Amino acid sequence: MKTATKMAAQGDVLFRRVHKVPNGYKQAERKGPLIVSHSETGHHHAIHDDNVRMMEPVNPGDGLVCYLQMDGTHFDVIHHRSYDTHETIRLLGVPGDVWEVRRQREHTPEGWRRVQD
């Protein structure tokens, strides 16, 4: 298992510790694991730990960025795929720390899109 205190990547998802959740975000309702990135093929990047909250945009628009607020000292991001899986990442910190979650994007002739993992 990899560990990180400032920045980490797992497939097409980048995690970066920031100072605070910016204005325009609210706590997302939680029903089971937090899916920080999903794929149509079912290989989600998920957090099962209960000591983290997801903050999502108040006005949906940029679905490529969200924030995670820690209530504990760490949480694990697990890649759910039965083959060619990315290693689990443990993000470390202190209660109150905030992690930005950014889906990577790429430019195509049609415009920007999220990177296909």
LINRA-V177908 format. One record per helix or strand. SS is the DSSP state (A for helix, B for strand). FROM is the first residue (numbers start at 1). TO is the last residue. Records with the same first field share a line. If there is no record, write none. Layout:
SS->FROM-TO + FROM-TO
This chain:
B->2-4 + 7-10 + 13-18 + 25-27 + 34-37 + 45-47 + 52-57 + 65-70 + 74-79 + 89-92 + 98-103 + 105-108 + 111-114
